[in-house]
Amino acid sequence: MFAAYVAVTILAAAANGSAAFANFVGHEYAKTQADKMRMPQSWRLPLGSLLAAGALGLLAGFVVPALGALAAGGLVLYYIGALGVHLRVRDYQLGPWAMFLSLAVAALAVNLAYHGP
C-alpha cells in the first residue's frame, strides 16, 4: 500500500505542479484555455497558486498526513469547480479535466487508505 500511496501522490503533485507552472509562465495552452473558458487572463496567477499550493500540500502530506488529505480534498473541489466552468461555456472536451480530477481523487483515496480517516 505504501508504494501505491507514494506513487499516486508524487504523480498527482507533479501533474498539478506542472499545471501551476504553465499558469505562472504564461504557457500558450494555459492562455488558450483561459480564453476558451471566457476567464480573464489575470485569474491565471491566482488559480496557478491554488494548484501550486495543492501540489506542495500533497508532498507535505508525507510529513503531516492530514495536510496531504486536505490538499487532495482541496484539489478535488478545485476540479469540481472547473467542471462547472467547462459546462458553463459548453466545452465538453473533458479529457484533461477528467485526468486531473482522477489524480486528485486517487491521491485522496490512497492517503486515507494508508493513514486512515
C-alpha positions in Angstrom: 0.0 0.0 0.0 2.9 2.3 0.8 4.2 2.1 -2.8 0.8 3.0 -4.3 0.5 5.9 -1.8 3.9 7.3 -2.7 3.5 6.8 -6.5 0.0 8.3 -6.8 0.8 11.2 -4.5 4.0 12.1 -6.5 2.2 11.7 -9.8 -0.7 14.0 -8.6 1.8 16.5 -7.2 3.8 16.5 -10.4 0.8 17.0 -12.7 -0.6 19.8 -10.6 2.8 21.4 -10.2 3.3 21.4 -14.0 -0.2 22.9 -14.5 0.7 25.6 -11.9 4.0 26.3 -13.7 2.2 26.6 -17.0 -0.1 29.2 -15.5 2.8 31.1 -13.9 4.9 31.4 -17.0 2.0 32.1 -19.4 2.3 29.0 -21.5 0.2 29.1 -24.6 -2.0 26.2 -23.5 -2.9 28.0 -20.3 -3.7 31.2 -22.2 -5.8 29.4 -24.7 -7.8 27.5 -22.0 -8.4 30.8 -20.2 -9.8 32.4 -23.4 -11.8 29.3 -24.2 -13.4 29.4 -20.7 -14.0 33.2 -21.0 -11.9 33.7 -18.0 -9.8 36.9 -17.5 -6.1 36.3 -18.0 -5.5 37.9 -14.6 -7.0 34.9 -13.0 -4.2 32.6 -14.2 -1.9 33.5 -11.4 -4.3 33.0 -8.5 -5.6 29.8 -10.0 -2.0 28.7 -10.6 -1.3 29.5 -7.0 -4.1 27.2 -5.9 -2.7 24.4 -8.0 0.8 25.0 -6.6 -0.5 25.0 -3.0 -2.3 21.7 -3.7 0.9 20.2 -5.2 3.0 21.3 -2.3 0.4 20.2 0.2 0.3 16.7 -1.3 4.1 16.5 -0.9 3.9 17.9 2.7 1.4 15.1 3.4 4.4 12.7 3.5 5.3 14.5 6.8 1.9 15.6 8.0 -0.7 13.1 6.6 -3.7 15.3 7.4 -2.2 18.1 5.3 -1.9 15.8 2.3 -5.5 14.7 2.7 -6.7 18.3 3.0 -4.6 19.3 -0.1 -6.1 16.4 -2.1 -9.6 17.3 -1.0 -8.9 20.9 -2.0 -7.8 19.8 -5.4 -10.9 17.7 -5.8 -13.0 20.8 -5.0 -10.9 22.8 -7.4 -11.6 20.4 -10.3 -15.3 20.1 -9.5 -15.4 23.9 -9.8 -13.5 23.6 -13.1 -16.2 21.3 -14.4 -18.8 24.0 -13.7 -16.7 26.4 -15.8 -16.4 23.9 -18.7 -20.1 23.3 -18.7 -20.9 27.0 -18.4 -19.2 27.6 -21.7 -20.4 24.4 -23.2 -17.0 22.9 -23.5 -17.4 19.1 -23.5 -13.8 18.2 -24.2 -13.2 17.0 -20.6 -10.3 14.6 -21.1 -7.6 16.6 -19.4 -10.1 17.7 -16.7 -11.0 14.0 -16.0 -7.4 13.1 -15.7 -6.6 15.8 -13.2 -9.7 15.1 -11.2 -8.9 11.4 -11.2 -5.4 12.0 -9.9 -6.8 14.2 -7.1 -9.4 11.6 -6.1 -6.8 8.9 -6.2 -4.4 10.9 -4.1 -7.1 11.5 -1.5 -8.1 7.8 -1.6 -4.6 6.4 -1.1 -3.9 8.9 1.6 -7.0 7.9 3.5 -6.4 4.2 2.9 -2.8 4.3 4.0 -3.2 6.7 7.0 -6.9 6.2 7.9 -9.5 8.9 8.2 
